[in-house]
Amino acid sequence: MNIKISKLFVFISLLLIPVMLAGCGGGGGGGSAWFDTTVILKSVEVEPAQPSIALGKNVQLTATGIYSDGTRKDLSSVVAWSSSAPGIATVSVSGLAISESVGKTTIRAVSENLVGSATITVTERILESIDITPALPSIALGTVQQFTAIGTYSDDTIADITTAVTWASSNTGVATASGSTATAVATGVTTITATLGSVSGSTDLTVASLDSIYIEPDNATIPKGLMQQFVAVGLLSDGSEQDLTAYATWVSSEPLYATVNDTSPDKGQVNTLAAGSTTITASYSGKFASTPLTVTDATLQTIAITPASPGIAVDTALQFTAIGTYSDSSTFDLTSLVDWTSSNNAVATISNTGFTKGVATSVGNGITTIKASITDSYAGDIEDDTTLTVTSAKLTSITVQPTNATISLGTTQQYTAQGNFSDGSAQDLTDQVIWRSSNKINAVISNAAGSKGLLTPLRAGGTTVSATFASGSYFILPVTGTTGLTINSGTLTGIRIDPPTPSVNKGKTLQLRAFATYNAADGSGTFEQELTKSVNLTWSSADKLIATVVNVPKKDKGLVKGVATGTVTITAKVRKVSEAGSYGTAVLTVN
């Protein structure tokens, strides 16, 4: 019996030997245990394998592990990612490849000493959208509107592409388009479109009739020898305003005291010659306006530069202003008349041309002296200087103002951007950031020089307004600030002026602000919007012999100046609105 069992055991053992050998063999000496069923990683595959992206764009890569049993598993979060050329594209720990410059790079994913790769090609930036400035303008018959086209690219940069796009008018019976210039032909509305390749942008242009003209500054008093730019503003039938300075015919009633230039490009420029009084008149298309001008014997005493001894970060800019004080204690802004210099252009340069006059642009760390000088016909050479310190402070955040505003259709909203830096300093970056509206169907915002940050609502709804700091062609500090905006249609119920009981010294100025209150059409209640510098708001003084108030230029709108001691009523009124709540008043005291 035992012999039979032993023989059976030997027989079974002999049958199992090939199976055991099969279990131990194969795999080139892997040494697996008997009946070992372990699944091992055989390779890593990266997809997409050869993506092509435009500069400024990203691509999400996926690392897939392929195992010995044929199964596949997503390993994107556990592999080690790297880029052979991080200057062209970097890659995050999760496999997000971020373009940095044009070229090619290999992205690798490593797990258990197994490598998978993809080759990424970064192409030139592509145009993504076109914004036209100004948005929704109105012009008078016989005048023209110059448009600007701003292109936004895939790398989040912007560029003026006005001369590169093709311009067109949808209704040439209302206005024709020649290049970026639209010429009014008849009253009505047309759509102006700018197209480059497959991308286009558009805005409506309204041609309206001219109702009246007014001149700024009004009832001015100017020292002899000082040059002053006068502006003729047309009030149009649709309630809008248009600068008609270049179209008007200018006349001075007493050219012995002051002359006014009637030749382009200096139309409206007044040169004061001797103490006395004259009347400046501007006329266009059958409408005219006149304003008295008094020329005094006051002489320039000093110049003061503001801000004094400021500090800014590298790659930012700062506007300097030169204020002249005269022998009668009056003050005038001489920024555009003085000569500006920087003692060290390696630290900061300063502009002496056009609308950028007095703007200092920082180049490198250090200190430079900013000087403003003028040669006065009567006082001789007068100058002032201040130091400008440029630091290596880093931009940490941007604050966009106003925050979470609600505005009414038919108005505009000026936004500002404050840069907050690592050294605790703050700086106005409004003219240096790239502005965006997340919903261009509801609102557009300008990036054109002279109107940066000016938002125009197009329909009721919401949008997010963002400001991103840029320097040169590409971002150095990609810092963005955002705020929400609600656009409502509402009924105007009142205007309040702040401060409510203002006072100013004779010869000095004070900035007033105007706030409109609306009843929301959707029944959500009331909301308030600042209209101080709105084109729809007009400021006036009941007695210009006591105080004047500015309507043009826009940046100074609502600025009152004391002329003589006394009290006067200042009014802020929304034009083309007849309700009792369309205006507000404040009694100004001049000391």
C-alpha positions as CSV (number, residue, x, y, z in Angstrom):
1,M,0.0,0.0,0.0
2,N,2.7,2.5,1.0
3,I,4.7,1.6,-2.1
4,K,1.8,2.5,-4.3
5,I,1.3,5.8,-2.6
6,S,5.0,6.7,-3.0
7,K,5.0,5.9,-6.7
8,L,1.9,8.1,-7.1
9,F,3.6,11.0,-5.4
10,V,6.7,10.7,-7.5
11,F,4.5,10.6,-10.6
12,I,2.6,13.7,-9.7
13,S,5.8,15.5,-8.8
14,L,7.3,14.7,-12.2
15,L,4.2,16.2,-13.9
16,L,4.5,19.4,-11.9
17,I,8.2,20.1,-12.6
18,P,7.6,21.8,-16.0
19,V,4.9,24.0,-14.4
20,M,7.3,25.0,-11.7
21,L,10.0,25.7,-14.2
22,A,7.7,27.8,-16.2
23,G,6.8,29.8,-13.1
24,C,10.4,30.4,-12.2
25,G,11.7,31.0,-15.7
26,G,11.0,33.7,-18.4
27,G,11.5,37.4,-17.9
28,G,15.3,37.2,-18.1
29,G,16.1,36.3,-14.5
30,G,13.4,38.3,-12.8
31,G,13.2,35.7,-10.0
32,S,9.5,35.7,-9.5
33,A,7.9,33.5,-6.9
34,W,6.0,30.3,-7.8
35,F,2.6,31.3,-9.3
36,D,3.6,35.1,-9.0
37,T,0.8,37.2,-10.5
38,T,2.4,40.8,-9.9
39,V,1.6,43.4,-12.6
40,I,4.5,45.7,-13.4
41,L,4.8,49.1,-15.2
42,K,6.2,48.6,-18.6
43,S,6.1,52.1,-20.2
44,V,4.9,55.7,-19.8
45,E,3.1,57.5,-22.6
46,V,2.5,61.3,-22.8
47,E,-0.4,62.8,-24.7
48,P,-0.8,64.9,-26.8
49,A,2.5,63.8,-28.2
50,Q,3.2,66.8,-30.5
51,P,1.0,69.7,-29.5
52,S,1.4,73.2,-31.1
53,I,0.2,76.2,-29.1
54,A,0.3,80.0,-29.6
55,L,2.5,82.1,-27.3
56,G,0.5,82.9,-24.2
57,K,-1.5,79.7,-24.3
58,N,-1.2,76.5,-22.2
59,V,-1.7,72.8,-22.8
60,Q,-2.6,70.1,-20.3
61,L,-0.5,67.0,-20.8
62,T,-1.5,63.5,-19.6
63,A,1.0,60.8,-18.5
64,T,-0.5,57.3,-18.9
65,G,1.2,54.2,-17.4
66,I,1.0,51.0,-19.5
67,Y,1.3,47.8,-17.4
68,S,2.4,44.2,-18.1
69,D,-1.1,43.0,-18.1
70,G,-2.1,45.5,-20.8
71,T,-4.0,47.9,-18.4
72,R,-3.5,51.7,-18.5
73,K,-3.6,54.2,-15.6
74,D,-3.4,58.0,-15.4
75,L,-0.1,58.8,-13.7
76,S,-0.2,62.6,-14.4
77,S,-0.2,63.5,-10.7
78,V,2.6,61.1,-9.6
79,V,5.2,61.3,-12.4
80,A,8.1,63.8,-12.3
81,W,7.6,66.4,-15.0
82,S,10.4,68.4,-16.6
83,S,11.1,70.6,-19.6
84,S,14.2,70.5,-21.7
85,A,13.9,74.2,-22.5
86,P,12.0,76.0,-19.7
87,G,12.6,79.3,-21.5
88,I,10.2,78.1,-24.2
89,A,7.7,76.3,-22.0
90,T,7.6,75.3,-18.3
91,V,5.5,72.4,-16.9
92,S,3.7,72.2,-13.6
93,V,3.6,69.2,-11.2
94,S,0.3,68.3,-12.7
95,G,1.5,68.4,-16.3
96,L,0.2,71.8,-17.4
97,A,2.7,73.2,-20.0
98,I,2.9,77.0,-20.0
99,S,4.3,78.8,-23.0
100,E,7.1,81.3,-22.4
101,S,8.6,82.1,-25.8
102,V,8.6,80.9,-29.4
103,G,10.4,77.6,-30.1
104,K,10.3,73.9,-29.3
105,T,10.9,71.9,-26.1
106,T,10.6,68.3,-24.9
107,I,8.4,67.7,-21.9
108,R,9.3,64.5,-20.0
109,A,7.3,62.4,-17.5
110,V,9.3,60.0,-15.4
111,S,8.1,57.1,-13.2
112,E,10.1,54.1,-11.9
113,N,12.9,55.1,-14.2
114,L,10.6,54.9,-17.2
115,V,10.4,58.0,-19.4
116,G,7.6,59.3,-21.6
117,S,7.9,62.5,-23.6
118,A,6.0,65.0,-25.8
119,T,7.4,67.7,-28.1
120,I,5.7,71.1,-27.7
121,T,5.9,73.8,-30.4
122,V,5.2,77.3,-29.3
123,T,4.2,79.5,-32.2
124,E,4.0,83.3,-32.5
125,R,1.2,85.1,-30.6
126,I,-2.2,85.2,-32.3
127,L,-4.8,88.1,-32.4
128,E,-7.8,87.2,-30.3
129,S,-9.9,90.3,-30.3
130,I,-10.2,93.9,-31.5
131,D,-11.5,96.8,-29.5
132,I,-12.4,100.1,-31.1
133,T,-12.0,103.4,-29.3
134,P,-13.9,105.6,-28.7
135,A,-16.9,103.4,-28.1
136,L,-20.3,104.6,-29.2
137,P,-19.2,108.2,-30.2
138,S,-21.5,110.9,-31.5
139,I,-20.4,113.6,-33.9
140,A,-22.0,116.6,-35.7
141,L,-22.7,116.8,-39.4
142,G,-19.7,117.9,-41.4
143,T,-17.1,116.6,-38.8
144,V,-15.0,113.5,-38.6
145,Q,-14.2,110.9,-36.0
146,Q,-10.8,109.4,-35.7
147,F,-10.9,105.8,-34.4
148,T,-8.2,103.6,-32.8
149,A,-8.1,99.8,-33.0
150,I,-6.5,98.0,-30.1
151,G,-5.7,94.3,-30.6
152,T,-5.5,91.8,-27.7
153,Y,-3.2,88.8,-28.3
154,S,-3.0,85.3,-27.0
155,D,0.0,86.2,-24.8
156,D,-2.2,88.8,-23.0
157,T,-0.4,91.8,-24.6
158,I,-2.1,94.6,-26.6
159,A,-1.0,96.6,-29.5
160,D,-2.3,99.6,-31.5
161,I,-3.3,98.0,-34.9
162,T,-5.1,101.0,-36.3
163,T,-3.2,101.1,-39.5
164,A,-3.2,97.3,-39.9
165,V,-6.9,96.7,-39.9
166,T,-9.5,97.2,-42.6
167,W,-12.1,99.8,-41.7
168,A,-15.7,99.8,-43.0
169,S,-19.0,101.6,-42.4
170,S,-22.2,99.7,-42.5
171,N,-24.2,102.7,-43.7
172,T,-22.2,105.0,-46.0
173,G,-25.2,107.3,-46.3
174,V,-24.7,108.3,-42.6
175,A,-20.9,108.2,-42.5
176,T,-18.1,107.0,-44.7
177,A,-14.9,105.4,-43.5
178,S,-11.5,106.2,-45.0
179,G,-8.9,104.4,-43.1
180,S,-9.6,105.0,-39.4
181,T,-11.4,108.3,-40.1
182,A,-15.2,108.4,-40.3
183,T,-16.8,111.4,-42.0
184,A,-20.4,112.4,-41.1
185,V,-22.7,112.6,-44.1
186,A,-26.2,112.6,-42.7
187,T,-27.9,112.2,-39.3
188,G,-28.4,108.6,-38.2
189,V,-26.5,105.6,-36.9
190,T,-23.9,103.4,-38.6
191,T,-21.6,100.6,-37.4
192,I,-17.9,101.1,-37.8
193,T,-15.9,97.8,-38.1
194,A,-12.2,97.1,-38.0
195,T,-11.1,93.7,-39.4
196,L,-7.8,91.9,-39.4
197,G,-7.8,88.4,-40.8
198,S,-10.7,86.5,-39.2
199,V,-10.9,88.8,-36.2
200,S,-13.1,92.0,-36.1
201,G,-14.4,94.6,-33.7
202,S,-17.1,97.2,-34.1
203,T,-18.9,100.1,-32.5
204,D,-21.8,102.3,-33.4
205,L,-21.3,105.9,-34.6
206,T,-24.1,108.4,-34.2
207,V,-24.3,111.5,-36.4
208,A,-26.4,114.2,-34.8
209,S,-27.3,117.8,-35.4
210,L,-25.5,120.6,-33.5
211,D,-27.6,122.4,-30.9
212,S,-25.1,124.9,-29.4
213,I,-21.5,125.7,-28.6
214,Y,-19.7,126.7,-25.4
215,I,-16.1,127.7,-24.7
216,E,-13.7,126.5,-22.0
217,P,-12.2,128.1,-20.0
218,D,-15.0,130.5,-19.3
219,N,-14.4,134.1,-18.1
220,A,-10.7,133.4,-17.6
221,T,-8.2,135.7,-16.1
222,I,-4.7,135.1,-17.4
223,P,-1.3,136.9,-16.8
224,K,0.3,138.6,-19.8
225,G,2.8,136.5,-21.6
226,L,1.1,133.2,-20.8
227,M,-0.3,131.0,-23.5
228,Q,-3.7,129.4,-22.9
229,Q,-5.6,126.7,-25.0
230,F,-9.3,127.5,-25.4
231,V,-11.7,124.7,-26.4
232,A,-15.0,124.9,-28.3
233,V,-17.4,122.2,-27.2
234,G,-20.5,121.3,-29.3
235,L,-23.7,120.1,-27.6
236,L,-25.4,117.7,-30.0
237,S,-29.1,116.8,-30.4
238,D,-28.6,113.3,-28.8
239,G,-27.3,114.9,-25.6
240,S,-23.6,114.2,-26.2
241,E,-20.6,116.5,-26.5
242,Q,-18.0,116.9,-29.2
243,D,-14.7,118.8,-29.2
244,L,-15.1,121.3,-32.1
245,T,-12.0,123.3,-31.5
246,A,-10.4,122.3,-34.8
247,Y,-13.6,123.1,-36.8
248,A,-14.5,126.5,-35.2
249,T,-13.5,129.9,-36.5
250,W,-11.7,131.8,-33.7
251,V,-11.7,135.6,-33.1
252,S,-10.4,137.9,-30.4
253,S,-12.2,141.3,-30.2
254,E,-9.1,143.1,-28.9
255,P,-6.0,141.5,-30.5
256,L,-3.8,144.2,-28.8
257,Y,-4.4,142.4,-25.5
258,A,-4.7,138.9,-26.7
259,T,-4.7,137.0,-30.0
260,V,-6.3,133.7,-30.8
261,N,-4.9,131.3,-33.4
262,D,-7.3,130.3,-36.1
263,T,-4.9,128.1,-38.0
264,S,-4.4,124.3,-37.5
265,P,-3.0,122.6,-35.6
266,D,-3.0,125.4,-33.0
267,K,-6.6,126.5,-33.3
268,G,-8.0,128.1,-30.1
269,Q,-4.6,128.9,-28.7
270,V,-4.6,132.3,-27.0
271,N,-1.5,134.4,-26.6
272,T,-1.8,137.2,-24.0
273,L,0.1,140.4,-24.9
274,A,-0.8,143.2,-22.6
275,A,-3.1,143.9,-19.6
276,G,-6.7,144.6,-20.7
277,S,-10.0,142.8,-21.6
278,T,-11.1,141.0,-24.8
279,T,-13.8,138.6,-25.9
280,I,-12.9,135.3,-27.4
281,T,-15.5,133.9,-29.9
282,A,-15.8,130.5,-31.6
283,S,-18.3,129.8,-34.4
284,Y,-19.2,126.7,-36.4
285,S,-22.1,125.7,-38.6
286,G,-24.2,128.7,-37.7
287,K,-23.6,128.4,-33.9
288,F,-21.3,130.6,-31.9
289,A,-20.2,131.2,-28.3
290,S,-18.2,134.0,-26.7
291,T,-16.4,134.3,-23.4
292,P,-14.6,137.3,-21.8
293,L,-10.9,137.2,-21.1
294,T,-9.0,139.4,-18.7
295,V,-5.3,139.8,-19.1
296,T,-3.4,141.0,-16.0
297,D,0.0,142.5,-15.3
298,A,0.8,139.6,-12.9
299,T,4.3,138.1,-13.3
300,L,5.5,134.5,-12.7
301,Q,7.2,134.2,-9.3
302,T,7.9,130.5,-8.8
303,I,7.3,127.0,-10.2
304,A,6.5,124.1,-8.0
305,I,6.8,120.5,-9.2
306,T,4.3,117.9,-7.8
307,P,4.6,115.3,-6.5
308,A,7.7,116.3,-4.5
309,S,10.4,113.7,-4.0
310,P,8.4,110.7,-5.1
311,G,9.5,107.1,-5.3
312,I,8.5,104.6,-8.0
313,A,9.4,101.1,-9.0
314,V,11.4,100.0,-12.0
315,D,9.4,99.7,-15.2
316,T,6.7,102.1,-14.1
317,A,5.9,105.7,-15.0
318,L,4.8,108.9,-13.1
319,Q,3.1,112.1,-14.3
320,F,4.8,115.3,-12.9
321,T,3.0,118.6,-12.9
322,A,4.5,122.1,-12.8
323,I,2.3,124.8,-11.1
324,G,3.3,128.4,-11.5
325,T,2.5,131.0,-8.9
326,Y,2.1,134.6,-10.0
327,S,2.6,138.0,-8.3
328,D,-1.2,138.3,-7.7
329,S,-1.2,134.9,-5.9
330,S,-3.0,133.2,-8.8
331,T,-1.8,129.8,-9.9
332,F,-1.7,128.1,-13.3
333,D,-0.8,124.7,-14.6
334,L,2.4,125.1,-16.7
335,T,3.1,121.4,-17.3
336,S,2.8,121.7,-21.0
337,L,4.8,124.9,-21.2
338,V,7.9,124.1,-19.2
339,D,10.9,122.2,-20.4
340,W,11.4,118.9,-18.5
341,T,14.8,117.2,-17.9
342,S,16.2,114.2,-16.0
343,S,19.7,114.4,-14.6
344,N,20.2,110.6,-15.0
345,N,18.5,108.9,-18.0
346,A,19.8,105.6,-16.8
347,V,17.5,105.9,-13.8
348,A,14.5,107.6,-15.5
349,T,13.7,109.5,-18.6
350,I,11.0,112.3,-18.9
351,S,8.9,113.2,-21.9
352,N,8.8,116.7,-23.4
353,T,6.2,115.9,-26.2
354,G,2.5,116.0,-26.6
355,F,0.1,114.5,-24.1
356,T,2.9,112.7,-22.3
357,K,4.8,115.8,-21.4
358,G,6.0,115.6,-17.8
359,V,5.7,111.8,-17.7
360,A,8.8,110.1,-16.2
361,T,9.5,106.5,-17.0
362,S,11.8,104.5,-14.7
363,V,14.7,102.6,-16.2
364,G,16.9,101.4,-13.4
365,N,17.4,101.7,-9.6
366,G,18.8,104.9,-8.3
367,I,18.1,108.6,-7.9
368,T,17.7,111.3,-10.5
369,T,16.8,115.0,-10.4
370,I,13.7,116.1,-12.3
371,K,13.8,119.7,-13.4
372,A,11.1,122.0,-14.9
373,S,12.3,125.3,-16.4
374,I,10.7,128.1,-18.3
375,T,11.8,131.4,-19.8
376,D,9.1,134.0,-19.0
377,S,9.0,137.1,-21.2
378,Y,8.7,139.3,-18.1
379,A,10.2,137.3,-15.2
380,G,13.1,135.7,-17.0
381,D,14.3,132.1,-16.3
382,I,12.5,130.3,-13.5
383,E,12.9,126.7,-12.6
384,D,12.2,124.1,-9.9
385,D,13.5,120.6,-9.3
386,T,12.8,117.5,-7.2
387,T,14.4,114.1,-6.7
388,L,12.9,110.9,-8.1
389,T,13.9,107.6,-6.4
390,V,13.5,104.4,-8.4
391,T,13.5,101.2,-6.4
392,S,13.4,97.5,-7.1
393,A,10.1,97.0,-5.2
394,K,8.0,94.3,-6.7
395,L,4.3,94.7,-7.6
396,T,2.3,92.5,-5.4
397,S,-1.3,93.4,-6.2
398,I,-3.5,95.9,-8.1
399,T,-6.6,97.6,-6.6
400,V,-9.3,98.5,-9.2
401,Q,-11.6,101.4,-8.3
402,P,-14.5,101.8,-8.0
403,T,-15.1,98.3,-6.5
404,N,-18.3,96.4,-7.4
405,A,-20.0,99.4,-8.8
406,T,-23.5,99.7,-10.3
407,I,-23.9,102.1,-13.2
408,S,-26.7,103.2,-15.4
409,L,-27.0,102.6,-19.2
410,G,-26.3,105.8,-21.1
411,T,-23.4,106.8,-18.8
412,T,-19.7,106.0,-18.6
413,Q,-17.5,104.9,-15.8
414,Q,-13.8,105.8,-15.3
415,Y,-11.7,103.2,-13.6
416,T,-8.4,103.6,-11.9
417,A,-5.7,101.0,-11.0
418,Q,-3.5,101.4,-7.9
419,G,-0.4,99.3,-7.8
420,N,0.6,98.0,-4.4
421,F,4.3,97.2,-4.0
422,S,6.4,95.0,-1.8
423,D,7.9,98.0,0.1
424,G,4.5,99.2,1.2
425,S,4.3,101.9,-1.4
426,A,1.3,102.5,-3.8
427,Q,1.3,104.0,-7.3
428,D,-1.3,105.0,-9.9
429,L,-1.0,102.5,-12.8
430,T,-4.2,103.5,-14.6
431,D,-2.4,104.5,-17.8
432,Q,0.1,101.6,-17.6
433,V,-2.2,98.5,-17.2
434,I,-4.1,96.6,-19.8
435,W,-7.9,97.0,-19.2
436,R,-10.4,94.2,-20.0
437,S,-14.1,93.6,-19.7
438,S,-15.0,89.9,-19.4
439,N,-18.3,90.5,-21.2
440,K,-17.8,92.7,-24.2
441,I,-21.5,92.3,-25.1
442,N,-22.4,94.2,-21.9
443,A,-19.5,96.7,-21.7
444,V,-16.3,97.7,-23.3
445,I,-13.3,99.5,-21.7
446,S,-10.7,101.6,-23.4
447,N,-7.0,100.9,-23.7
448,A,-6.4,103.9,-26.0
449,A,-4.1,106.8,-24.9
450,G,-6.1,109.6,-23.2
451,S,-9.0,107.4,-22.3
452,K,-7.5,104.4,-20.6
453,G,-9.9,102.7,-18.1
454,L,-13.0,104.5,-19.5
455,L,-15.8,101.9,-19.5
456,T,-18.9,102.2,-21.8
457,P,-21.9,100.1,-20.9
458,L,-23.7,98.5,-23.9
459,R,-26.7,96.7,-22.3
460,A,-28.0,95.8,-18.8
461,G,-26.2,92.9,-17.2
462,G,-22.8,92.3,-15.5
463,T,-19.1,92.1,-16.3
464,T,-15.8,91.7,-14.6
465,V,-13.3,94.6,-15.1
466,S,-9.7,93.6,-14.9
467,A,-6.4,95.6,-14.9
468,T,-3.2,93.7,-15.7
469,F,0.2,95.4,-15.3
470,A,2.4,95.2,-18.5
471,S,5.8,96.4,-19.4
472,G,7.1,96.5,-23.0
473,S,5.9,93.8,-25.3
474,Y,5.6,91.1,-22.7
475,F,4.6,90.8,-19.1
476,I,7.3,91.2,-16.5
477,L,5.0,91.1,-13.6
478,P,1.7,89.3,-14.5
479,V,-0.3,90.9,-11.7
480,T,-4.0,91.4,-12.2
481,G,-6.7,93.2,-10.2
482,T,-10.4,92.7,-10.8
483,T,-13.8,94.0,-9.7
484,G,-17.3,93.3,-10.6
485,L,-19.7,95.7,-12.4
486,T,-23.5,95.7,-12.6
487,I,-25.2,97.6,-15.4
488,N,-28.7,98.7,-14.7
489,S,-31.3,100.7,-16.5
490,G,-32.8,103.2,-14.0
491,T,-34.6,106.5,-13.5
492,L,-32.5,109.5,-12.3
493,T,-33.9,110.8,-9.0
494,G,-31.3,113.3,-7.8
495,I,-27.8,114.7,-8.0
496,R,-25.7,115.6,-4.9
497,I,-22.5,117.6,-4.9
498,D,-19.6,116.8,-2.6
499,P,-18.6,118.6,-0.4
500,P,-22.1,120.0,0.2
501,T,-20.9,123.3,1.6
502,P,-17.6,124.0,-0.2
503,S,-15.3,126.9,0.3
504,V,-12.2,128.1,-1.5
505,N,-9.8,131.0,-1.2
506,K,-9.6,133.6,-3.9
507,G,-7.3,132.6,-6.7
508,K,-7.3,128.9,-5.5
509,T,-9.0,125.8,-6.8
510,L,-11.2,123.1,-5.3
511,Q,-12.4,119.8,-6.9
512,L,-16.1,119.2,-6.6
513,R,-17.7,115.8,-7.2
514,A,-21.2,114.9,-8.4
515,F,-23.1,111.7,-7.6
516,A,-26.3,110.6,-9.3
517,T,-29.0,108.5,-7.6
518,Y,-31.1,106.1,-9.7
519,N,-34.2,104.0,-9.1
520,A,-33.3,100.6,-10.6
521,A,-35.7,99.5,-13.3
522,D,-35.6,95.9,-12.1
523,G,-37.1,96.9,-8.7
524,S,-34.0,96.1,-6.8
525,G,-33.9,99.6,-5.1
526,T,-31.7,102.6,-5.6
527,F,-28.0,102.9,-6.7
528,E,-25.5,105.7,-6.8
529,Q,-23.0,106.5,-9.5
530,E,-20.3,109.2,-9.7
531,L,-20.8,111.4,-12.7
532,T,-18.2,114.1,-11.9
533,K,-16.3,113.8,-15.2
534,S,-19.1,112.3,-17.3
535,V,-19.7,113.7,-20.8
536,N,-23.4,113.7,-19.9
537,L,-22.9,116.1,-16.9
538,T,-22.5,119.9,-17.2
539,W,-21.1,122.1,-14.5
540,S,-22.1,125.8,-14.2
541,S,-21.5,128.8,-11.9
542,A,-24.4,131.3,-11.3
543,D,-21.8,134.1,-11.1
544,K,-18.5,133.7,-12.9
545,L,-17.2,137.0,-11.4
546,I,-17.1,135.1,-8.1
547,A,-16.1,131.6,-9.2
548,T,-15.7,129.6,-12.3
549,V,-16.1,125.8,-12.8
550,V,-14.4,123.7,-15.4
551,N,-16.2,121.5,-18.0
552,V,-13.2,121.0,-20.3
553,P,-10.6,119.4,-20.2
554,K,-12.3,116.3,-18.8
555,K,-9.6,115.6,-16.3
556,D,-10.4,118.9,-14.6
557,K,-14.2,118.7,-14.8
558,G,-15.8,120.0,-11.6
559,L,-12.8,122.1,-10.6
560,V,-13.9,125.4,-9.2
561,K,-11.7,128.5,-8.9
562,G,-12.3,131.5,-6.6
563,V,-12.3,134.8,-8.5
564,A,-13.6,137.2,-5.9
565,T,-14.9,137.0,-2.3
566,G,-18.6,136.1,-1.9
567,T,-21.0,133.2,-2.4
568,V,-22.1,131.6,-5.6
569,T,-24.3,128.6,-6.5
570,I,-22.6,125.8,-8.4
571,T,-24.9,123.5,-10.4
572,A,-24.2,120.0,-11.8
573,K,-26.9,118.9,-14.3
574,V,-27.4,115.9,-16.5
575,R,-28.2,117.1,-20.0
576,K,-31.2,116.1,-22.0
577,V,-33.0,115.0,-18.8
578,S,-36.0,117.2,-17.8
579,E,-36.9,115.7,-14.4
580,A,-36.5,117.7,-11.3
581,G,-33.9,115.3,-10.1
582,S,-31.6,115.9,-13.0
583,Y,-29.5,118.5,-11.3
584,G,-27.9,119.3,-7.9
585,T,-26.6,122.5,-6.4
586,A,-24.1,123.6,-3.7
587,V,-23.4,127.1,-2.4
588,L,-19.7,127.9,-2.7
589,T,-18.0,130.4,-0.5
590,V,-15.0,132.3,-1.8
591,N,-12.8,133.7,1.0
